[in-house]
C-alpha cells in the first residue's frame, strides 16, 4: 500500500526519526538540526537519482508507474 502513496515513501520515517532524535535540543542550538537537514538533502537527492536510474532501466513502464504514483517522497507535497 505505501508504494501507492509515493515512490520512495520509505525515506519519510527515516527523516522523521532524525527530526525526533534532535527535538530534545529544543532549538537552543542549531547544530543538532544539521543532521536533519543533511539527511533530508541526502535522501531527496538519492530519490531523484533512483528515479533517473529506474527511468533509464525500465523506460515506458517506469513512466506508467510514475503516472499512477505521482509523488516522489512525501505524498501530496513532493
PQR file with spaces between the fields and no chain letter, atoms N, CA, C, O and H, PARSE charges and radii, in Angstrom:
ATOM       1  N    UNK     1       0.819   -1.199    0.000 -0.4000 1.5000
ATOM       2  CA   UNK     1       0.000    0.000    0.000 -0.0000 2.0000
ATOM       3  C    UNK     1       0.860    1.259    0.000  0.5500 1.7000
ATOM       4  O    UNK     1       0.532    2.220   -0.696 -0.5500 1.4000
ATOM       5  N    UNK     2       1.949    1.279    0.760 -0.4000 1.5000
ATOM       6  CA   UNK     2       2.736    2.500    0.837 -0.0000 2.0000
ATOM       7  C    UNK     2       3.389    2.848   -0.494  0.5500 1.7000
ATOM       8  O    UNK     2       3.676    4.018   -0.748 -0.5500 1.4000
ATOM       9  H    UNK     2       2.216    0.498    1.326  0.4000 1.0000
ATOM      10  N    UNK     3       3.632    1.851   -1.354 -0.4000 1.5000
ATOM      11  CA   UNK     3       4.236    2.140   -2.652 -0.0000 2.0000
ATOM      12  C    UNK     3       3.242    2.845   -3.566  0.5500 1.7000
ATOM      13  O    UNK     3       3.635    3.376   -4.605 -0.5500 1.4000
ATOM      14  H    UNK     3       3.400    0.901   -1.148  0.4000 1.0000
ATOM      15  N    UNK     4       1.977    2.860   -3.203 -0.4000 1.5000
ATOM      16  CA   UNK     4       0.987    3.604   -3.953 -0.0000 2.0000
ATOM      17  C    UNK     4       0.881    5.050   -3.499  0.5500 1.7000
ATOM      18  O    UNK     4       0.289    5.873   -4.198 -0.5500 1.4000
ATOM      19  H    UNK     4       1.658    2.429   -2.359  0.4000 1.0000
ATOM      20  N    UNK     5       1.449    5.377   -2.332 -0.4000 1.5000
ATOM      21  CA   UNK     5       1.417    6.748   -1.824 -0.0000 2.0000
ATOM      22  C    UNK     5       2.483    7.610   -2.489  0.5500 1.7000
ATOM      23  O    UNK     5       2.197    8.706   -2.972 -0.5500 1.4000
ATOM      24  H    UNK     5       1.930    4.708   -1.764  0.4000 1.0000
ATOM      25  N    UNK     6       3.688    7.116   -2.509 -0.4000 1.5000
ATOM      26  CA   UNK     6       4.794    7.794   -3.175 -0.0000 2.0000
ATOM      27  C    UNK     6       5.843    6.758   -3.542  0.5500 1.7000
ATOM      28  O    UNK     6       5.848    5.648   -3.009 -0.5500 1.4000
ATOM      29  H    UNK     6       3.921    6.226   -2.117  0.4000 1.0000
ATOM      30  N    UNK     7       6.726    7.126   -4.454 -0.4000 1.5000
ATOM      31  CA   UNK     7       7.689    6.144   -4.964 -0.0000 2.0000
ATOM      32  C    UNK     7       8.784    5.815   -3.967  0.5500 1.7000
ATOM      33  O    UNK     7       9.330    4.712   -4.007 -0.5500 1.4000
ATOM      34  H    UNK     7       6.721    8.027   -4.887  0.4000 1.0000
ATOM      35  N    UNK     8       9.121    6.730   -3.080 -0.4000 1.5000
ATOM      36  CA   UNK     8      10.185    6.493   -2.099 -0.0000 2.0000
ATOM      37  C    UNK     8       9.692    6.850   -0.698  0.5500 1.7000
ATOM      38  O    UNK     8      10.360    7.579    0.035 -0.5500 1.4000
ATOM      39  H    UNK     8       8.678    7.626   -3.047  0.4000 1.0000
ATOM      40  N    UNK     9       8.545    6.342   -0.341 -0.4000 1.5000
ATOM      41  CA   UNK     9       7.939    6.675    0.949 -0.0000 2.0000
ATOM      42  C    UNK     9       8.789    6.191    2.118  0.5500 1.7000
ATOM      43  O    UNK     9       8.693    6.740    3.215 -0.5500 1.4000
ATOM      44  H    UNK     9       8.002    5.750   -0.937  0.4000 1.0000
ATOM      45  N    UNK    10       9.609    5.185    1.904 -0.4000 1.5000
ATOM      46  CA   UNK    10      10.402    4.637    2.995 -0.0000 2.0000
ATOM      47  C    UNK    10      11.438    5.639    3.526  0.5500 1.7000
ATOM      48  O    UNK    10      12.049    5.379    4.562 -0.5500 1.4000
ATOM      49  H    UNK    10       9.687    4.739    1.013  0.4000 1.0000
ATOM      50  N    UNK    11      11.650    6.762    2.855 -0.4000 1.5000
ATOM      51  CA   UNK    11      12.544    7.797    3.359 -0.0000 2.0000
ATOM      52  C    UNK    11      11.862    8.671    4.409  0.5500 1.7000
ATOM      53  O    UNK    11      12.544    9.276    5.235 -0.5500 1.4000
ATOM      54  H    UNK    11      11.153    6.973    2.013  0.4000 1.0000
ATOM      55  N    UNK    12      10.553    8.748    4.395 -0.4000 1.5000
ATOM      56  CA   UNK    12       9.819    9.623    5.317 -0.0000 2.0000
ATOM      57  C    UNK    12      10.056    9.224    6.782  0.5500 1.7000
ATOM      58  O    UNK    12      10.393   10.096    7.583 -0.5500 1.4000
ATOM      59  H    UNK    12       9.998    8.256    3.723  0.4000 1.0000
ATOM      60  N    UNK    13       9.895    7.947    7.172 -0.4000 1.5000
ATOM      61  CA   UNK    13      10.166    7.608    8.572 -0.0000 2.0000
ATOM      62  C    UNK    13      11.616    7.859    8.983  0.5500 1.7000
ATOM      63  O    UNK    13      11.885    8.176   10.142 -0.5500 1.4000
ATOM      64  H    UNK    13       9.622    7.239    6.521  0.4000 1.0000
ATOM      65  N    UNK    14      12.532    7.725    8.062 -0.4000 1.5000
ATOM      66  CA   UNK    14      13.936    7.969    8.371 -0.0000 2.0000
ATOM      67  C    UNK    14      14.175    9.451    8.663  0.5500 1.7000
ATOM      68  O    UNK    14      14.888    9.793    9.607 -0.5500 1.4000
ATOM      69  H    UNK    14      12.314    7.468    7.120  0.4000 1.0000
ATOM      70  N    UNK    15      13.585   10.322    7.859 -0.4000 1.5000
ATOM      71  CA   UNK    15      13.722   11.761    8.091 -0.0000 2.0000
ATOM      72  C    UNK    15      13.018   12.162    9.379  0.5500 1.7000
ATOM      73  O    UNK    15      13.545   12.961   10.153 -0.5500 1.4000
ATOM      74  H    UNK    15      13.006   10.045    7.092  0.4000 1.0000
ATOM      75  N    UNK    16      11.829   11.611    9.614 -0.4000 1.5000
ATOM      76  CA   UNK    16      11.103   11.922   10.854 -0.0000 2.0000
ATOM      77  C    UNK    16      11.848   11.441   12.087  0.5500 1.7000
ATOM      78  O    UNK    16      11.878   12.138   13.101 -0.5500 1.4000
ATOM      79  H    UNK    16      11.401   10.961    8.986  0.4000 1.0000
ATOM      80  N    UNK    17      12.446   10.265   12.016 -0.4000 1.5000
ATOM      81  CA   UNK    17      13.187    9.764   13.185 -0.0000 2.0000
ATOM      82  C    UNK    17      14.400   10.643   13.465  0.5500 1.7000
ATOM      83  O    UNK    17      14.742   10.861   14.627 -0.5500 1.4000
ATOM      84  H    UNK    17      12.422    9.699   11.192  0.4000 1.0000
ATOM      85  N    UNK    18      15.055   11.151   12.426 -0.4000 1.5000
ATOM      86  CA   UNK    18      16.177   12.053   12.665 -0.0000 2.0000
ATOM      87  C    UNK    18      15.700   13.364   13.284  0.5500 1.7000
ATOM      88  O    UNK    18      16.390   13.942   14.124 -0.5500 1.4000
ATOM      89  H    UNK    18      14.776   10.974   11.482  0.4000 1.0000
ATOM      90  N    UNK    19      14.528   13.833   12.873 -0.4000 1.5000
ATOM      91  CA   UNK    19      13.983   15.054   13.474 -0.0000 2.0000
ATOM      92  C    UNK    19      13.644   14.829   14.946  0.5500 1.7000
ATOM      93  O    UNK    19      14.010   15.636   15.800 -0.5500 1.4000
ATOM      94  H    UNK    19      13.968   13.364   12.191  0.4000 1.0000
ATOM      95  N    UNK    20      12.950   13.740   15.241 -0.4000 1.5000
ATOM      96  CA   UNK    20      12.562   13.490   16.630 -0.0000 2.0000
ATOM      97  C    UNK    20      13.758   13.151   17.510  0.5500 1.7000
ATOM      98  O    UNK    20      13.695   13.308   18.730 -0.5500 1.4000
ATOM      99  H    UNK    20      12.653   13.084   14.547  0.4000 1.0000
ATOM     100  N    UNK    21      14.841   12.689   16.905 -0.4000 1.5000
ATOM     101  CA   UNK    21      16.068   12.424   17.656 -0.0000 2.0000
ATOM     102  C    UNK    21      16.695   13.745   18.117  0.5500 1.7000
ATOM     103  O    UNK    21      17.336   13.793   19.167 -0.5500 1.4000
ATOM     104  H    UNK    21      14.892   12.561   15.915  0.4000 1.0000
ATOM     105  N    UNK    22      16.511   14.815   17.336 -0.4000 1.5000
ATOM     106  CA   UNK    22      17.111   16.097   17.667 -0.0000 2.0000
ATOM     107  C    UNK    22      16.170   17.048   18.396  0.5500 1.7000
ATOM     108  O    UNK    22      16.620   18.092   18.868 -0.5500 1.4000
ATOM     109  H    UNK    22      15.990   14.776   16.484  0.4000 1.0000
ATOM     110  N    UNK    23      14.903   16.734   18.505 -0.4000 1.5000
ATOM     111  CA   UNK    23      13.938   17.609   19.183 -0.0000 2.0000
ATOM     112  C    UNK    23      14.327   17.907   20.639  0.5500 1.7000
ATOM     113  O    UNK    23      14.092   19.026   21.094 -0.5500 1.4000
ATOM     114  H    UNK    23      14.537   15.886   18.121  0.4000 1.0000
ATOM     115  N    UNK    24      14.908   16.964   21.390 -0.4000 1.5000
ATOM     116  CA   UNK    24      15.272   17.314   22.770 -0.0000 2.0000
ATOM     117  C    UNK    24      16.239   18.493   22.885  0.5500 1.7000
ATOM     118  O    UNK    24      16.396   19.044   23.975 -0.5500 1.4000
ATOM     119  H    UNK    24      15.099   16.054   21.021  0.4000 1.0000
ATOM     120  N    UNK    25      16.878   18.888   21.809 -0.4000 1.5000
ATOM     121  CA   UNK    25      17.747   20.068   21.855 -0.0000 2.0000
ATOM     122  C    UNK    25      16.933   21.352   22.012  0.5500 1.7000
ATOM     123  O    UNK    25      17.483   22.391   22.379 -0.5500 1.4000
ATOM     124  H    UNK    25      16.750   18.441   20.923  0.4000 1.0000
ATOM     125  N    UNK    26      15.628   21.291   21.739 -0.4000 1.5000
ATOM     126  CA   UNK    26      14.686   22.397   21.948 -0.0000 2.0000
ATOM     127  C    UNK    26      15.095   23.703   21.276  0.5500 1.7000
ATOM     128  O    UNK    26      14.823   24.783   21.800 -0.5500 1.4000
ATOM     129  H    UNK    26      15.181   20.448   21.441  0.4000 1.0000
ATOM     130  N    UNK    27      15.736   23.613   20.139 -0.4000 1.5000
ATOM     131  CA   UNK    27      16.121   24.778   19.358 -0.0000 2.0000
ATOM     132  C    UNK    27      17.029   25.740   20.119  0.5500 1.7000
ATOM     133  O    UNK    27      17.151   26.904   19.738 -0.5500 1.4000
ATOM     134  H    UNK    27      15.957   22.735   19.713  0.4000 1.0000
ATOM     135  N    UNK    28      17.675   25.262   21.203 -0.4000 1.5000
ATOM     136  CA   UNK    28      18.649   26.097   21.899 -0.0000 2.0000
ATOM     137  C    UNK    28      19.910   26.260   21.056  0.5500 1.7000
ATOM     138  O    UNK    28      20.581   27.291   21.107 -0.5500 1.4000
ATOM     139  H    UNK    28      17.576   24.317   21.513  0.4000 1.0000
ATOM     140  N    UNK    29      20.216   25.227   20.282 -0.4000 1.5000
ATOM     141  CA   UNK    29      21.358   25.262   19.381 -0.0000 2.0000
ATOM     142  C    UNK    29      20.899   24.765   18.021  0.5500 1.7000
ATOM     143  O    UNK    29      20.021   23.906   17.936 -0.5500 1.4000
ATOM     144  H    UNK    29      19.671   24.389   20.240  0.4000 1.0000
ATOM     145  N    UNK    30      21.473   25.288   16.983 -0.4000 1.5000
ATOM     146  CA   UNK    30      21.089   24.839   15.641 -0.0000 2.0000
ATOM     147  C    UNK    30      21.925   23.648   15.176  0.5500 1.7000
ATOM     148  O    UNK    30      21.562   22.984   14.205 -0.5500 1.4000
ATOM     149  H    UNK    30      22.185   25.986   17.052  0.4000 1.0000
ATOM     150  N    UNK    31      23.028   23.372   15.847 -0.4000 1.5000
ATOM     151  CA   UNK    31      23.933   22.317   15.416 -0.0000 2.0000
ATOM     152  C    UNK    31      23.272   20.934   15.347  0.5500 1.7000
ATOM     153  O    UNK    31      23.518   20.215   14.379 -0.5500 1.4000
ATOM     154  H    UNK    31      23.324   23.912   16.635  0.4000 1.0000
ATOM     155  N    UNK    32      22.442   20.518   16.325 -0.4000 1.5000
ATOM     156  CA   UNK    32      21.819   19.191   16.206 -0.0000 2.0000
ATOM     157  C    UNK    32      20.915   19.055   14.983  0.5500 1.7000
ATOM     158  O    UNK    32      20.749   17.952   14.461 -0.5500 1.4000
ATOM     159  H    UNK    32      22.242   21.102   17.112  0.4000 1.0000
ATOM     160  N    UNK    33      20.338   20.142   14.526 -0.4000 1.5000
ATOM     161  CA   UNK    33      19.429   20.081   13.387 -0.0000 2.0000
ATOM     162  C    UNK    33      20.163   20.002   12.053  0.5500 1.7000
ATOM     163  O    UNK    33      19.540   19.806   11.010 -0.5500 1.4000
ATOM     164  H    UNK    33      20.473   21.038   14.950  0.4000 1.0000
ATOM     165  N    UNK    34      21.466   20.153   12.085 -0.4000 1.5000
ATOM     166  CA   UNK    34      22.252   19.952   10.880 -0.0000 2.0000
ATOM     167  C    UNK    34      22.063   18.539   10.346  0.5500 1.7000
ATOM     168  O    UNK    34      22.013   18.327    9.134 -0.5500 1.4000
ATOM     169  H    UNK    34      21.972   20.313   12.933  0.4000 1.0000
ATOM     170  N    UNK    35      21.958   17.575   11.255 -0.4000 1.5000
ATOM     171  CA   UNK    35      21.759   16.182   10.845 -0.0000 2.0000
ATOM     172  C    UNK    35      20.454   16.021   10.074  0.5500 1.7000
ATOM     173  O    UNK    35      20.422   15.326    9.058 -0.5500 1.4000
ATOM     174  H    UNK    35      21.999   17.748   12.240  0.4000 1.0000
ATOM     175  N    UNK    36      19.399   16.640   10.531 -0.4000 1.5000
ATOM     176  CA   UNK    36      18.097   16.544    9.859 -0.0000 2.0000
ATOM     177  C    UNK    36      18.181   17.159    8.459  0.5500 1.7000
ATOM     178  O    UNK    36      17.702   16.575    7.487 -0.5500 1.4000
ATOM     179  H    UNK    36      19.425   17.205   11.356  0.4000 1.0000
ATOM     180  N    UNK    37      18.782   18.318    8.368 -0.4000 1.5000
ATOM     181  CA   UNK    37      18.911   18.992    7.080 -0.0000 2.0000
ATOM     182  C    UNK    37      19.779   18.167    6.139  0.5500 1.7000
ATOM     183  O    UNK    37      19.427   17.966    4.977 -0.5500 1.4000
ATOM     184  H    UNK    37      19.171   18.792    9.158  0.4000 1.0000
ATOM     185  N    UNK    38      20.913   17.690    6.643 -0.4000 1.5000
ATOM     186  CA   UNK    38      21.820   16.885    5.834 -0.0000 2.0000
ATOM     187  C    UNK    38      21.131   15.622    5.326  0.5500 1.7000
ATOM     188  O    UNK    38      21.222   15.301    4.141 -0.5500 1.4000
ATOM     189  H    UNK    38      21.199   17.853    7.588  0.4000 1.0000
ATOM     190  N    UNK    39      20.445   14.907    6.209 -0.4000 1.5000
ATOM     191  CA   UNK    39      19.775   13.666    5.825 -0.0000 2.0000
ATOM     192  C    UNK    39      18.655   13.924    4.824  0.5500 1.7000
ATOM     193  O    UNK    39      18.474   13.146    3.888 -0.5500 1.4000
ATOM     194  H    UNK    39      20.371   15.168    7.171  0.4000 1.0000
ATOM     195  N    UNK    40      17.913   14.992    5.006 -0.4000 1.5000
ATOM     196  CA   UNK    40      16.838   15.331    4.073 -0.0000 2.0000
ATOM     197  C    UNK    40      17.399   15.612    2.676  0.5500 1.7000
ATOM     198  O    UNK    40      16.880   15.112    1.679 -0.5500 1.4000
ATOM     199  H    UNK    40      18.060   15.624    5.767  0.4000 1.0000
ATOM     200  N    UNK    41      18.454   16.409    2.615 -0.4000 1.5000
ATOM     201  CA   UNK    41      19.069   16.697    1.320 -0.0000 2.0000
ATOM     202  C    UNK    41      19.607   15.423    0.690  0.5500 1.7000
ATOM     203  O    UNK    41      19.425   15.187   -0.505 -0.5500 1.4000
ATOM     204  H    UNK    41      18.876   16.815    3.426  0.4000 1.0000
ATOM     205  N    UNK    42      20.269   14.603    1.498 -0.4000 1.5000
ATOM     206  CA   UNK    42      20.836   13.355    1.000 -0.0000 2.0000
ATOM     207  C    UNK    42      19.762   12.434    0.428  0.5500 1.7000
ATOM     208  O    UNK    42      19.924   11.894   -0.666 -0.5500 1.4000
ATOM     209  H    UNK    42      20.417   14.795    2.468  0.4000 1.0000
ATOM     210  N    UNK    43      18.669   12.254    1.162 -0.4000 1.5000
ATOM     211  CA   UNK    43      17.636   11.318    0.724 -0.0000 2.0000
ATOM     212  C    UNK    43      16.821   11.857   -0.449  0.5500 1.7000
ATOM     213  O    UNK    43      16.398   11.081   -1.305 -0.5500 1.4000
ATOM     214  H    UNK    43      18.537   12.693    2.050  0.4000 1.0000
ATOM     215  N    UNK    44      16.594   13.158   -0.506 -0.4000 1.5000
ATOM     216  CA   UNK    44      15.886   13.713   -1.657 -0.0000 2.0000
ATOM     217  C    UNK    44      16.734   13.595   -2.925  0.5500 1.7000
ATOM     218  O    UNK    44      16.212   13.327   -4.007 -0.5500 1.4000
ATOM     219  H    UNK    44      16.937   13.789    0.189  0.4000 1.0000
ATOM     220  N    UNK    45      18.037   13.795   -2.780 -0.4000 1.5000
ATOM     221  CA   UNK    45      18.924   13.607   -3.925 -0.0000 2.0000
ATOM     222  C    UNK    45      18.960   12.139   -4.345  0.5500 1.7000
ATOM     223  O    UNK    45      18.953   11.829   -5.536 -0.5500 1.4000
ATOM     224  H    UNK    45      18.460   14.012   -1.900  0.4000 1.0000
ATOM     225  N    UNK    46      18.999   11.246   -3.371 -0.4000 1.5000
ATOM     226  CA   UNK    46      19.003    9.808   -3.687 -0.0000 2.0000
ATOM     227  C    UNK    46      17.713    9.398   -4.383  0.5500 1.7000
ATOM     228  O    UNK    46      17.737    8.577   -5.301 -0.5500 1.4000
ATOM     229  H    UNK    46      19.006   11.498   -2.403  0.4000 1.0000
ATOM     230  N    UNK    47      16.584    9.963   -3.953 -0.4000 1.5000
ATOM     231  CA   UNK    47      15.312    9.643   -4.597 -0.0000 2.0000
ATOM     232  C    UNK    47      15.317   10.094   -6.054  0.5500 1.7000
ATOM     233  O    UNK    47      14.802    9.391   -6.923 -0.5500 1.4000
ATOM     234  H    UNK    47      16.565   10.630   -3.208  0.4000 1.0000
ATOM     235  N    UNK    48      15.897   11.264   -6.323 -0.4000 1.5000
ATOM     236  CA   UNK    48      15.981   11.738   -7.704 -0.0000 2.0000
ATOM     237  C    UNK    48      16.887   10.836   -8.538  0.5500 1.7000
ATOM     238  O    UNK    48      16.558   10.499   -9.675 -0.5500 1.4000
ATOM     239  H    UNK    48      16.316   11.835   -5.616  0.4000 1.0000
ATOM     240  N    UNK    49      18.029   10.448   -7.968 -0.4000 1.5000
ATOM     241  CA   UNK    49      18.943    9.573   -8.706 -0.0000 2.0000
ATOM     242  C    UNK    49      18.322    8.200   -8.951  0.5500 1.7000
ATOM     243  O    UNK    49      18.515    7.609  -10.013 -0.5500 1.4000
ATOM     244  H    UNK    49      18.296   10.722   -7.044  0.4000 1.0000
ATOM     245  N    UNK    50      17.574    7.692   -7.964 -0.4000 1.5000
ATOM     246  CA   UNK    50      16.879    6.414   -8.145 -0.0000 2.0000
ATOM     247  C    UNK    50      15.842    6.513   -9.256  0.5500 1.7000
ATOM     248  O    UNK    50      15.714    5.605  -10.077 -0.5500 1.4000
ATOM     249  H    UNK    50      17.418    8.173   -7.101  0.4000 1.0000
ATOM     250  N    UNK    51      15.106    7.614   -9.278 -0.4000 1.5000
ATOM     251  CA   UNK    51      14.114    7.812  -10.342 -0.0000 2.0000
ATOM     252  C    UNK    51      14.784    7.866  -11.716  0.5500 1.7000
ATOM     253  O    UNK    51      14.297    7.272  -12.677 -0.5500 1.4000
ATOM     254  H    UNK    51      15.210    8.352   -8.611  0.4000 1.0000
ATOM     255  N    UNK    52      15.895    8.577  -11.794 -0.4000 1.5000
ATOM     256  CA   UNK    52      16.611    8.665  -13.070 -0.0000 2.0000
ATOM     257  C    UNK    52      17.109    7.296  -13.525  0.5500 1.7000
ATOM     258  O    UNK    52      16.999    6.940  -14.698 -0.5500 1.4000
ATOM     259  H    UNK    52      16.291    9.059  -11.013  0.4000 1.0000
ATOM     260  N    UNK    53      17.651    6.542  -12.588 -0.4000 1.5000
ATOM     261  CA   UNK    53      18.163    5.211  -12.919 -0.0000 2.0000
ATOM     262  C    UNK    53      17.031    4.277  -13.337  0.5500 1.7000
ATOM     263  O    UNK    53      17.175    3.522  -14.299 -0.5500 1.4000
ATOM     264  H    UNK    53      17.741    6.832  -11.635  0.4000 1.0000
ATOM     265  N    UNK    54      15.908    4.321  -12.624 -0.4000 1.5000
ATOM     266  CA   UNK    54      14.770    3.468  -12.978 -0.0000 2.0000
ATOM     267  C    UNK    54      14.162    3.884  -14.318  0.5500 1.7000
ATOM     268  O    UNK    54      13.701    3.039  -15.085 -0.5500 1.4000
ATOM     269  H    UNK    54      15.791    4.934  -11.842  0.4000 1.0000
ATOM     270  N    UNK    55      14.164    5.190  -14.593 -0.4000 1.5000
ATOM     271  CA   UNK    55      13.638    5.673  -15.872 -0.0000 2.0000
ATOM     272  C    UNK    55      14.456    5.116  -17.024  0.5500 1.7000
ATOM     273  O    UNK    55      13.903    4.711  -18.047 -0.5500 1.4000
ATOM     274  H    UNK    55      14.538    5.877  -13.969  0.4000 1.0000
ATOM     275  N    UNK    56      15.789    5.094  -16.860 -0.4000 1.5000
ATOM     276  CA   UNK    56      16.623    4.571  -17.939 -0.0000 2.0000
ATOM     277  C    UNK    56      16.557    3.049  -18.022  0.5500 1.7000
ATOM     278  O    UNK    56      16.725    2.483  -19.103 -0.5500 1.4000
ATOM     279  H    UNK    56      16.238    5.423  -16.029  0.4000 1.0000
ATOM     280  N    UNK    57      16.318    2.386  -16.906 -0.4000 1.5000
ATOM     281  CA   UNK    57      16.280    0.921  -16.904 -0.0000 2.0000
ATOM     282  C    UNK    57      14.942    0.368  -17.390  0.5500 1.7000
ATOM     283  O    UNK    57      14.908   -0.582  -18.172 -0.5500 1.4000
ATOM     284  H    UNK    57      16.182    2.846  -16.028  0.4000 1.0000
ATOM     285  N    UNK    58      13.828    0.968  -16.921 -0.4000 1.5000
ATOM     286  CA   UNK    58      12.507    0.410  -17.204 -0.0000 2.0000
ATOM     287  C    UNK    58      11.745    1.138  -18.310  0.5500 1.7000
ATOM     288  O    UNK    58      10.748    0.624  -18.818 -0.5500 1.4000
ATOM     289  H    UNK    58      13.856    1.740  -16.286  0.4000 1.0000
ATOM     290  N    UNK    59      12.204    2.319  -18.681 -0.4000 1.5000
ATOM     291  CA   UNK    59      11.609    3.040  -19.807 -0.0000 2.0000
ATOM     292  C    UNK    59      10.140    3.366  -19.649  0.5500 1.7000
ATOM     293  O    UNK    59       9.734    4.042  -18.704 -0.5500 1.4000
ATOM     294  H    UNK    59      13.015    2.736  -18.269  0.4000 1.0000
ATOM     295  N    UNK    60       9.342    2.873  -20.599 -0.4000 1.5000
ATOM     296  CA   UNK    60       7.919    3.230  -20.609 -0.0000 2.0000
ATOM     297  C    UNK    60       7.173    2.667  -19.399  0.5500 1.7000
ATOM     298  O    UNK    60       6.165    3.237  -18.981 -0.5500 1.4000
ATOM     299  H    UNK    60       9.672    2.324  -21.367  0.4000 1.0000
ATOM     300  N    UNK    61       7.643    1.570  -18.836 -0.4000 1.5000
ATOM     301  CA   UNK    61       6.975    1.004  -17.669 -0.0000 2.0000
ATOM     302  C    UNK    61       7.167    1.888  -16.435  0.5500 1.7000
ATOM     303  O    UNK    61       6.276    1.999  -15.593 -0.5500 1.4000
ATOM     304  H    UNK    61       8.462    1.107  -19.176  0.4000 1.0000
ATOM     305  N    UNK    62       8.328    2.507  -16.342 -0.4000 1.5000
ATOM     306  CA   UNK    62       8.554    3.452  -15.239 -0.0000 2.0000
ATOM     307  C    UNK    62       7.667    4.680  -15.414  0.5500 1.7000
ATOM     308  O    UNK    62       7.158    5.233  -14.439 -0.5500 1.4000
ATOM     309  H    UNK    62       9.052    2.417  -17.026  0.4000 1.0000
ATOM     310  N    UNK    63       7.488    5.099  -16.660 -0.4000 1.5000
ATOM     311  CA   UNK    63       6.597    6.231  -16.944 -0.0000 2.0000
ATOM     312  C    UNK    63       5.172    5.903  -16.525  0.5500 1.7000
ATOM     313  O    UNK    63       4.491    6.751  -15.949 -0.5500 1.4000
ATOM     314  H    UNK    63       7.901    4.650  -17.452  0.4000 1.0000
ATOM     315  N    UNK    64       4.708    4.688  -16.804 -0.4000 1.5000
ATOM     316  CA   UNK    64       3.371    4.270  -16.375 -0.0000 2.0000
ATOM     317  C    UNK    64       3.262    4.266  -14.860  0.5500 1.7000
ATOM     318  O    UNK    64       2.252    4.696  -14.302 -0.5500 1.4000
ATOM     319  H    UNK    64       5.261    3.999  -17.273  0.4000 1.0000
ATOM     320  N    UNK    65       4.303    3.778  -14.193 -0.4000 1.5000
ATOM     321  CA   UNK    65       4.306    3.764  -12.724 -0.0000 2.0000
ATOM     322  C    UNK    65       4.278    5.191  -12.169  0.5500 1.7000
ATOM     323  O    UNK    65       3.554    5.474  -11.215 -0.5500 1.4000
ATOM     324  H    UNK    65       5.123    3.429  -14.646  0.4000 1.0000
ATOM     325  N    UNK    66       5.059    6.077  -12.764 -0.4000 1.5000
ATOM     326  CA   UNK    66       5.086    7.465  -12.306 -0.0000 2.0000
ATOM     327  C    UNK    66       3.751    8.170  -12.552  0.5500 1.7000
ATOM     328  O    UNK    66       3.370    9.060  -11.792 -0.5500 1.4000
ATOM     329  H    UNK    66       5.647    5.847  -13.539  0.4000 1.0000
ATOM     330  N    UNK    67       3.047    7.779  -13.603 -0.4000 1.5000
ATOM     331  CA   UNK    67       1.721    8.348  -13.846 -0.0000 2.0000
ATOM     332  C    UNK    67       0.729    7.913  -12.773  0.5500 1.7000
ATOM     333  O    UNK    67      -0.159    8.679  -12.398 -0.5500 1.4000
ATOM     334  H    UNK    67       3.356    7.056  -14.221  0.4000 1.0000
ATOM     335  N    UNK    68       0.878    6.682  -12.277 -0.4000 1.5000
ATOM     336  CA   UNK    68      -0.011    6.189  -11.221 -0.0000 2.0000
ATOM     337  C    UNK    68       0.386    6.715   -9.854  0.5500 1.7000
ATOM     338  O    UNK    68      -0.477    7.048   -9.042 -0.5500 1.4000
ATOM     339  H    UNK    68       1.599    6.060  -12.581  0.4000 1.0000
ATOM     340  N    UNK    69       1.688    6.793   -9.590 -0.4000 1.5000
ATOM     341  CA   UNK    69       2.201    7.268   -8.301 -0.0000 2.0000
ATOM     342  C    UNK    69       2.952    8.564   -8.578  0.5500 1.7000
ATOM     343  O    UNK    69       4.131    8.547   -8.930 -0.5500 1.4000
ATOM     344  H    UNK    69       2.389    6.522  -10.250  0.4000 1.0000
ATOM     345  N    UNK    70       2.261    9.683   -8.415 -0.4000 1.5000
ATOM     346  CA   UNK    70       2.798   10.976   -8.848 -0.0000 2.0000
ATOM     347  C    UNK    70       3.879   11.538   -7.937  0.5500 1.7000
ATOM     348  O    UNK    70       4.761   12.255   -8.408 -0.5500 1.4000
ATOM     349  H    UNK    70       1.304    9.697   -8.128  0.4000 1.0000
ATOM     350  N    UNK    71       3.835   11.234   -6.660 -0.4000 1.5000
ATOM     351  CA   UNK    71       4.747   11.876   -5.714 -0.0000 2.0000
ATOM     352  C    UNK    71       5.999   11.057   -5.502  0.5500 1.7000
ATOM     353  O    UNK    71       5.962    9.827   -5.458 -0.5500 1.4000
ATOM     354  H    UNK    71       3.119   10.651   -6.277  0.4000 1.0000
ATOM     355  N    UNK    72       7.117   11.767   -5.371 -0.4000 1.5000
ATOM     356  CA   UNK    72       8.404   11.076   -5.252 -0.0000 2.0000
ATOM     357  C    UNK    72       8.664   10.601   -3.830  0.5500 1.7000
ATOM     358  O    UNK    72       8.976    9.426   -3.635 -0.5500 1.4000
ATOM     359  H    UNK    72       7.147   12.766   -5.406  0.4000 1.0000
ATOM     360  N    UNK    73       8.545   11.477   -2.820 -0.4000 1.5000
ATOM     361  CA   UNK    73       8.871   11.083   -1.451 -0.0000 2.0000
ATOM     362  C    UNK    73       7.689   11.301   -0.513  0.5500 1.7000
ATOM     363  O    UNK    73       7.203   10.353    0.103 -0.5500 1.4000
ATOM     364  H    UNK    73       8.291   12.431   -2.978  0.4000 1.0000
ATOM     365  N    UNK    74       7.227   12.537   -0.401 -0.4000 1.5000
ATOM     366  CA   UNK    74       6.160   12.882    0.531 -0.0000 2.0000
ATOM     367  C    UNK    74       4.845   12.976   -0.226  0.5500 1.7000
ATOM     368  O    UNK    74       4.707   13.811   -1.120 -0.5500 1.4000
ATOM     369  H    UNK    74       7.622   13.308   -0.901  0.4000 1.0000
ATOM     370  N    UNK    75       3.876   12.133    0.116 -0.4000 1.5000
ATOM     371  CA   UNK    75       2.587   12.169   -0.589 -0.0000 2.0000
ATOM     372  C    UNK    75       1.921   13.546   -0.465  0.5500 1.7000
ATOM     373  O    UNK    75       1.805   14.092    0.632 -0.5500 1.4000
ATOM     374  H    UNK    75       3.988   11.454    0.842  0.4000 1.0000
ATOM     375  N    UNK    76       1.496   14.084   -1.575 -0.4000 1.5000
ATOM     376  CA   UNK    76       0.804   15.363   -1.596 -0.0000 2.0000
ATOM     377  C    UNK    76       1.726   16.572   -1.672  0.5500 1.7000
ATOM     378  O    UNK    76       1.259   17.689   -1.890 -0.5500 1.4000
ATOM     379  H    UNK    76       1.590   13.640   -2.467  0.4000 1.0000
ATOM     380  N    UNK    77       3.024   16.366   -1.497 -0.4000 1.5000
ATOM     381  CA   UNK    77       3.955   17.505   -1.492 -0.0000 2.0000
ATOM     382  C    UNK    77       5.025   17.362   -2.560  0.5500 1.7000
ATOM     383  O    UNK    77       5.153   18.208   -3.444 -0.5500 1.4000
ATOM     384  H    UNK    77       3.403   15.458   -1.321  0.4000 1.0000
ATOM     385  N    UNK    78       5.798   16.272   -2.468 -0.4000 1.5000
ATOM     386  CA   UNK    78       6.945   16.133   -3.379 -0.0000 2.0000
ATOM     387  C    UNK    78       7.026   14.707   -3.852  0.5500 1.7000
ATOM     388  O    UNK    78       7.918   14.364   -4.628 -0.5500 1.4000
ATOM     389  H    UNK    78       5.693   15.585   -1.749  0.4000 1.0000
